[in-house]
Amino acid sequence: MNWWKDPKIIKKRNETMRKNMKKKYGVINPRQIPGVTEKIKKTCEEKYGGVGYESDELKDKSYKTTKKKHGKKNIMQTEKGKQYFRGDKNPLRNPKVRKKHKKILKIYYETHNHPHKGKTYEEIMGTTRANERKKELKKSGAYGQSITPRISAPQLELFEMVKEKYPTAVLEYPVLDYCLDIAVPELKLCFEYDGSYWHDVEKDKKRDEVLSKFGWKVTRYVDNLPTRI
């Protein structure tokens, strides 16, 4: 068996690496060393044209490797991936791990603000949609919440991209009993950001088919944002 397939060996190697890093540099993660993150970013930009999936070369390479190992380019679409994130293999199902994770998040959010923290509906959605949203909440808080999910940071980032090309773009646009992530109503264009962990592919497909019948064109980005629209 290859070492990377044995959890015990992986754990031991990781512990050894952290121990050596701590001894040599005083930290357990190389990115905690001043200047390392900037150097990695600079190297990736020079060699590949961007960091992570900003680079088409790195994105394609990652997709090919994952597909070769797991049969699909996104591991979250495989049974193995679902087990680790939704099933019994998810570490957060362990009460001790969940408690530790909660503590870490609390410390993180004490020093890192959520992108929407302190912002008004107007600042996030724009005046028109904000007014509509407030009316929905007054009409029925539960109903309003059900048709308008919490806006994620990637969705907000995608909205800014779309708005650069289509200034009339609307965030959280209700149509046909659906709530579109981002819409350009007069052109019937819909842009959706999907985290594969949360989204039901079949359900999304049926929804897109309904929207298509009414003249809407839906563009979805799964797990990763485009560099431009």
C-alpha positions as CSV (number, residue, x, y, z in Angstrom):
1,M,0.0,0.0,0.0
2,N,1.2,3.5,-0.8
3,W,1.9,5.7,2.2
4,W,-0.7,8.3,1.3
5,K,-3.4,5.7,1.5
6,D,-2.7,4.8,5.1
7,P,-4.3,7.3,7.6
8,K,-1.9,6.3,10.4
9,I,1.1,7.1,8.2
10,I,-0.4,10.3,7.0
11,K,-1.1,11.4,10.6
12,K,2.4,10.5,11.7
13,R,4.0,12.4,8.8
14,N,1.9,15.5,9.5
15,E,2.8,15.4,13.2
16,T,6.5,15.1,12.3
17,M,6.3,17.9,9.8
18,R,4.6,20.2,12.3
19,K,7.1,19.3,15.0
20,N,10.1,20.1,12.7
21,M,8.5,23.4,11.5
22,K,7.9,24.5,15.1
23,K,11.5,23.7,16.0
24,K,13.0,25.4,13.0
25,Y,10.7,28.4,12.4
26,G,8.6,28.7,15.6
27,V,5.3,28.0,13.7
28,I,3.5,24.8,12.5
29,N,2.3,26.2,9.1
30,P,4.8,27.6,6.6
31,R,2.3,30.3,5.6
32,Q,2.7,31.7,9.2
33,I,6.3,32.7,8.3
34,P,6.5,36.4,7.3
35,G,6.8,36.8,3.5
36,V,6.0,33.2,2.6
37,T,2.4,33.8,1.4
38,E,3.5,36.7,-0.7
39,K,6.3,34.7,-2.2
40,I,4.0,31.8,-3.0
41,K,1.5,34.2,-4.7
42,K,4.3,35.9,-6.7
43,T,5.7,32.5,-7.9
44,C,2.2,31.2,-8.9
45,E,1.5,34.4,-10.8
46,E,4.8,34.3,-12.6
47,K,4.7,30.6,-13.4
48,Y,0.9,29.9,-13.9
49,G,-0.7,33.3,-14.3
50,G,-2.6,33.2,-11.0
51,V,-3.0,31.6,-7.6
52,G,-5.2,28.4,-7.4
53,Y,-8.2,28.4,-9.8
54,E,-7.3,31.9,-11.0
55,S,-5.0,30.0,-13.2
56,D,-6.7,27.9,-16.0
57,E,-3.6,25.7,-16.1
58,L,-3.8,24.8,-12.4
59,K,-7.6,24.5,-12.5
60,D,-7.5,22.0,-15.4
61,K,-4.6,20.1,-13.7
62,S,-6.6,19.8,-10.5
63,Y,-9.8,18.7,-12.3
64,K,-7.8,16.0,-14.3
65,T,-6.1,14.7,-11.2
66,T,-9.3,14.4,-9.2
67,K,-11.2,12.8,-12.1
68,K,-8.4,10.3,-12.6
69,K,-8.4,9.3,-8.9
70,H,-12.1,9.5,-8.1
71,G,-14.0,9.4,-11.5
72,K,-15.3,13.0,-11.3
73,K,-13.5,16.3,-11.5
74,N,-15.2,17.4,-8.2
75,I,-14.8,15.0,-5.3
76,M,-18.0,16.3,-3.8
77,Q,-19.9,14.6,-6.6
78,T,-18.5,11.2,-5.6
79,E,-19.9,8.9,-2.9
80,K,-16.5,9.1,-1.1
81,G,-16.7,12.9,-1.0
82,K,-20.3,12.8,0.2
83,Q,-19.4,10.5,3.0
84,Y,-16.6,12.7,4.3
85,F,-18.7,15.9,4.2
86,R,-22.3,14.6,4.7
87,G,-21.9,11.1,6.1
88,D,-20.5,9.4,9.1
89,K,-16.9,10.2,8.1
90,N,-17.5,13.9,8.6
91,P,-15.2,14.8,11.6
92,L,-17.8,17.4,12.8
93,R,-20.1,14.6,13.7
94,N,-17.8,13.9,16.6
95,P,-18.9,16.0,19.6
96,K,-15.3,16.7,20.7
97,V,-14.2,17.8,17.2
98,R,-17.3,20.0,16.9
99,K,-16.7,21.7,20.2
100,K,-13.1,22.4,19.2
101,H,-14.2,23.7,15.8
102,K,-16.7,26.0,17.4
103,K,-14.0,27.4,19.7
104,I,-11.7,28.0,16.7
105,L,-14.4,29.8,14.7
106,K,-15.2,32.0,17.7
107,I,-11.6,33.1,17.9
108,Y,-11.5,33.6,14.1
109,Y,-14.6,35.8,14.0
110,E,-13.3,37.9,16.9
111,T,-10.5,39.1,14.6
112,H,-12.1,38.7,11.1
113,N,-15.3,40.5,10.2
114,H,-18.0,38.8,8.1
115,P,-18.2,40.7,4.7
116,H,-21.8,41.7,5.5
117,K,-21.3,42.7,9.2
118,G,-22.4,46.2,9.8
119,K,-23.8,46.7,6.3
120,T,-27.4,47.6,5.6
121,Y,-29.6,45.8,3.1
122,E,-29.2,48.8,0.8
123,E,-25.4,48.4,0.8
124,I,-25.6,44.7,0.1
125,M,-28.5,44.5,-2.3
126,G,-29.1,48.0,-3.6
127,T,-32.0,50.3,-2.8
128,T,-34.7,48.7,-5.0
129,R,-34.1,45.1,-3.9
130,A,-33.6,46.2,-0.3
131,N,-37.0,47.8,-0.2
132,E,-38.6,44.7,-1.7
133,R,-36.8,42.5,0.8
134,K,-38.1,44.6,3.8
135,K,-41.6,44.3,2.5
136,E,-41.2,40.5,2.2
137,L,-40.0,40.3,5.8
138,K,-42.9,42.4,7.0
139,K,-45.4,40.3,5.1
140,S,-44.0,37.0,6.5
141,G,-40.6,36.6,8.1
142,A,-40.6,32.9,7.6
143,Y,-41.7,33.1,3.9
144,G,-39.3,35.9,3.2
145,Q,-36.4,34.0,4.7
146,S,-37.3,30.9,2.7
147,I,-37.2,32.7,-0.7
148,T,-34.1,34.7,0.2
149,P,-31.3,32.6,1.5
150,R,-28.4,34.1,3.4
151,I,-26.0,35.8,0.9
152,S,-22.6,34.1,0.8
153,A,-19.3,36.0,0.3
154,P,-18.7,34.2,-3.1
155,Q,-22.2,35.1,-4.3
156,L,-21.6,38.8,-3.4
157,E,-18.3,38.7,-5.2
158,L,-20.0,37.2,-8.3
159,F,-22.6,39.9,-8.1
160,E,-19.9,42.6,-8.2
161,M,-18.5,41.0,-11.4
162,V,-21.8,40.7,-13.1
163,K,-22.7,44.3,-12.2
164,E,-19.5,45.5,-13.9
165,K,-20.9,44.1,-17.2
166,Y,-24.6,44.5,-16.5
167,P,-25.2,47.6,-14.3
168,T,-28.9,46.7,-13.9
169,A,-28.1,43.4,-12.2
170,V,-30.2,42.6,-9.1
171,L,-29.1,40.5,-6.1
172,E,-31.7,37.9,-4.8
173,Y,-34.3,38.4,-7.5
174,P,-37.7,36.6,-7.0
175,V,-39.3,35.0,-10.1
176,L,-41.6,32.0,-10.6
177,D,-41.5,31.2,-6.8
178,Y,-37.7,31.0,-7.1
179,C,-35.1,33.4,-5.7
180,L,-32.3,33.9,-8.2
181,D,-28.8,34.6,-6.8
182,I,-28.2,37.3,-9.4
183,A,-30.4,38.4,-12.3
184,V,-30.5,40.8,-15.1
185,P,-34.3,41.0,-15.4
186,E,-34.7,42.8,-18.8
187,L,-32.3,40.3,-20.5
188,K,-33.6,37.4,-18.5
189,L,-30.1,36.4,-17.5
190,C,-29.5,34.4,-14.3
191,F,-26.1,33.8,-12.6
192,E,-25.9,31.3,-9.7
193,Y,-23.0,30.4,-7.4
194,D,-23.3,26.9,-6.1
195,G,-21.3,25.3,-3.3
196,S,-21.6,21.6,-4.3
197,Y,-21.7,20.5,-0.6
198,W,-25.1,22.2,-0.2
199,H,-26.7,22.0,-3.6
200,D,-28.9,19.3,-5.1
201,V,-27.8,18.9,-8.7
202,E,-31.1,17.2,-9.8
203,K,-33.2,19.9,-8.1
204,D,-31.2,22.6,-9.7
205,K,-31.5,21.0,-13.1
206,K,-35.4,20.9,-12.8
207,R,-35.4,24.5,-11.7
208,D,-33.2,25.6,-14.7
209,E,-35.6,23.7,-17.0
210,V,-38.6,25.7,-15.7
211,L,-36.7,29.0,-16.0
212,S,-35.6,28.1,-19.5
213,K,-39.2,27.6,-20.5
214,F,-39.9,31.1,-19.5
215,G,-37.0,32.5,-21.5
216,W,-34.4,32.6,-18.8
217,K,-30.7,31.7,-19.5
218,V,-29.0,30.3,-16.4
219,T,-25.2,30.3,-15.9
220,R,-23.9,28.4,-12.9
221,Y,-20.5,28.5,-11.2
222,V,-19.9,25.5,-9.0
223,D,-17.4,25.9,-6.1
224,N,-15.3,28.4,-8.1
225,L,-15.8,31.9,-9.4
226,P,-14.8,33.0,-12.9
227,T,-12.0,35.5,-13.4
228,R,-14.4,37.6,-15.4
229,I,-18.0,37.6,-16.8
